[in-house]
Amino acid sequence: MAKYKKIIIEDATPLLNFVYVTAERVSAEESAALNGGIVAASQINQLKDLQIVKAISPAIQNPGFKVGDLVEINITSYGKPVQKKSYGRDNQSVNELDETYNAQIAYSVPVVEIDGVEYLKLRYSEIDAIIMKYREEKVEEKKIPVFDVGRDPQIIVSPDPNIFH
């Protein structure tokens, strides 16, 4: 006998000054296609700048865009500085590892799941532009290798030396 119930939202309308937009992210394949076959680890799973409007609060008068429009979003207000700990060797002592902290920005954007699909819940003011006219170009697909990240995540090495030939 089920003790708990899971609620699946099938439709929703944002209130106040909120807008729901798609939550499309950069895939490894897209990163490779856009970067000449090189997968940028920092780019994978990042939110794309351009999203599609899915729902608009009725409280927003004359928003200038409608459901289905392609818009440019700005999520900088959701960024918070964090300290990322890393270990490395300093130049003086080879035997000891140095502990260093790197300042990074971590983003925590509100997400709403409607009928199994994730959408971003953004304020009306976080939509920077409405894309009125655009065209899509096919980018030649490159063979995506399996990479070995190794000890330093900033350096990615392909096991196939002929991958970019």
Secondary structure by P-SEA (a helix, b strand, c coil): cccbbbbbbcbbbbccbbbbbbbccccaaaaaaacccccccccccccccbbbbcccccccccccccccbbbbbbccccbbbbbbbbbbbccccccbbbbbbbbbbbbbcbbbbcccbbbbbccccccccccccbbbbbccccccccccccccccbbbbccccccc
